[in-house]
Amino acid sequence: MKQLIFIALTTFLLYSCNNSKKDILEEHNHTNALINETSPYLLQHAHNPVDWRAWNDETLELAQKENKLMIISIGYSACHWCHVMEKESFEDTTVAAVMNAHFINVKVDREERPDVDQIYINAVQLMTGSAGWPLNVITLPDGRPVWGGTYFKQKDWITAIERIQELYETEPEKLTEYANRLEEGIKSMDLVELNTADVDLTSYDTNSLVETWKESFDHRFGGYKRAPKFMMPNNYVYLLRHAVQNDDKELLDYVNLTLTQMAYGGVYDAVGGGFSRYSVDKKWHVPHFEKMLYDNAQMVSLYSKAYAFTQKELYKEIVFETLEFIANELTNDEGAFYSSLDADSETKTGELEEGTYYIYTKEELQTLLGSDFDIFKEYYNVNSFGKWEGDHYVLIRDKSDMEIQKEFSFSSADLQKKKANWKKQLLQFRNQRAKPRLDNKTLTSWNGLMIQGYVDAYKTFQKKTYLDAALKNANFIVDKQLQTSGALFHNYKDGKSSINGYLEDYASVIEAFISLYEVTMDEKWLITANNLAEYTFTKFFDEQNHMFYFTSIDDSKLVSRNFEYRDNVIPASNSIMAKNLFKLSHYFDNPKYAETAKQMLKNVQPEADKYPSGFSNWLDLLSNYQTKYYEVVIVGEKASEKISEINSRYIPNMLIAGSTSESDSYLLEGRYSEGKTLIYVCVNNTCKLPVTETEKALESIKITR
């Protein structure tokens, strides 16, 4: 009887599963090889009529075997114009017929494969003078590019690919000749020469660099005098430090203006917290609505550091709300952080449209807020200043809380209560709308940045939940992304780790783990950081020019193996790595690390002189040589308490080592004294007499030059 029941149940389940699969297949007219991938971006294209394949050795071998040109289309799941081109071209059967007949079609998630993306970004930059996403390139069967661009309208796309195919059939030697020339250009783009010149880093003139830099500043809305406006947090981390270090009030005012205007602007989500990727206008008003983990991680670090120096309540508010957004929207049960929220969400008609989740009409706001609307419309500019398209508004501020309180005769407590109520009402209202799509893959490098964000927030605000989140994610990386070989995985999704790590993964994780040690005194994090650094020397380091390649020596060869060294919206992996080596050289008394960090900085110096905004993280490292760099060592029962007191201050030219007991590590050895908590302030292995009071120790630490 039991056997019959089991057979019947099994038959039912099999029938149900087969019917479910049948139903799923019947929902789509087309399914291509991307259905087997884990990337949310690739899966978005799995039902295109285009015969897409993923980037892998099998795909590249097929192109050469069939001697076909490849179309390599690169984007990411939160990319609005990627979705537009998909709808206009890649979902169209006529376009697909042309692509399938002549080409091997390859879809690449730029976030999963930044190495592939960089090669073809450089190629399109050389070909057209600019590049972005979607990125569409045609290559020879061996992967060398011959043509490319970004977004194309359907007619232009068909015309272009047909012409390239015709040329390949009639005059293939012309494409080969062009590919040869372009290949040389690509290989030269991100190469750095060993700088053997004598460079005195201690007295290097950064003031003149910053004076030139200032010419591009927007003194009305902050940022730069151009649109679109990207937030570039590593620029302002450095400029804040330079302003403080050089007692430059004008520069400090500009940094505060920029941070205030970004926080006031629509680029910041006043209702749900967190920043969008950039604004399309000069006043930070209308964002490109996608929300990226890497932006928000760095903005948390920036605002935490700025609050530590200025004590501006606005900055504290931004940090708290952004981290609440991260916890609610971009964190899974394992403590791993997701990659992004899409710019687009579904409308009532089922179409994808940018920004619909975040915008409001005047009528909606009046109905929701009732008698509070008159105050709200002044606070968030429900007027011509805040209007976007049609009758929609993107919330933007241009007055401080103090100004609004004065205008409406409110106390600070009254206004804060009203703001909290407004946000609650608007959040409940918009959560009835279709939410933006989530890219739920986890990238090791971006998770490292987010750990750093949480640690920086913990240093400044001493909220234990921030440290808990950082530790949970760090343990996730150690447990799931760190292999027994010492290598890191780059990607994680649905319980599976994949893709060999890039330099960016090692650099950001090392930086995060050093910071974790500085707040926990747990040497596990410092030792793991050091082990990862040693691994990068084995797999990524170039002995000739003393820089680190972006890809491991174990990775499949691409058109070019280059160095990522220019700081962008995320600091370059080489600049983060150089700062890591500088710190680790102090912790472990390692001359190789110290010499490498200095040589790397010297290598980029000639280009940094011309384009300082593209080398701000390098300049932050340079600042360590321009002032005294302090090793603050705290040993004893109350070490954790003293470390917290020091960490809450803005001291960019300092590292911390600590222990509550005896330790044989380099900076701690011989410094423990039973029954006492001693603070040593040292510079270049020379220490002042230890003190027991935090304020006494701080008196001997100078930030200015």
Secondary structure as UniProt FT lines:
FT   HELIX           2..26
FT   HELIX           33..36
FT   HELIX           40..44
FT   TURN            45..47
FT   STRAND          52..54
FT   HELIX           57..66
FT   STRAND          69..75
FT   TURN            77..78
FT   HELIX           80..85
FT   HELIX           86..90
FT   HELIX           93..102
FT   STRAND          103..109
FT   TURN            110..112
FT   HELIX           114..128
FT   STRAND          135..139
FT   TURN            141..142
FT   STRAND          145..149
FT   HELIX           154..170
FT   HELIX           172..189
FT   HELIX           201..203
FT   HELIX           206..214
FT   TURN            215..216
FT   TURN            219..221
FT   STRAND          229..230
FT   HELIX           233..245
FT   TURN            246..247
FT   HELIX           249..264
FT   TURN            266..267
FT   TURN            270..272
FT   STRAND          278..279
FT   TURN            282..283
FT   STRAND          287..288
FT   STRAND          291..292
FT   HELIX           293..310
FT   HELIX           313..329
FT   TURN            333..334
FT   STRAND          340..341
FT   STRAND          344..346
FT   TURN            348..349
FT   STRAND          352..354
FT   TURN            355..358
FT   STRAND          360..361
FT   HELIX           362..369
FT   HELIX           370..372
FT   HELIX           373..379
FT   TURN            380..381
FT   TURN            384..386
FT   TURN            390..391
FT   STRAND          392..393
FT   HELIX           401..408
FT   HELIX           412..430
FT   TURN            431..432
FT   STRAND          438..439
FT   STRAND          442..443
FT   HELIX           444..461
FT   HELIX           464..476
FT   HELIX           477..481
FT   TURN            484..485
FT   STRAND          488..493
FT   TURN            494..495
FT   STRAND          496..500
FT   HELIX           503..520
FT   HELIX           523..539
FT   STRAND          541..542
FT   TURN            543..546
FT   STRAND          547..548
FT   TURN            553..554
FT   HELIX           573..588
FT   HELIX           591..610
FT   HELIX           612..615
FT   HELIX           616..626
FT   STRAND          630..635
FT   TURN            637..638
FT   HELIX           639..647
FT   STRAND          654..659
FT   TURN            666..670
FT   TURN            674..675
FT   STRAND          678..683
FT   TURN            684..685
FT   STRAND          686..687
FT   HELIX           694..699
//
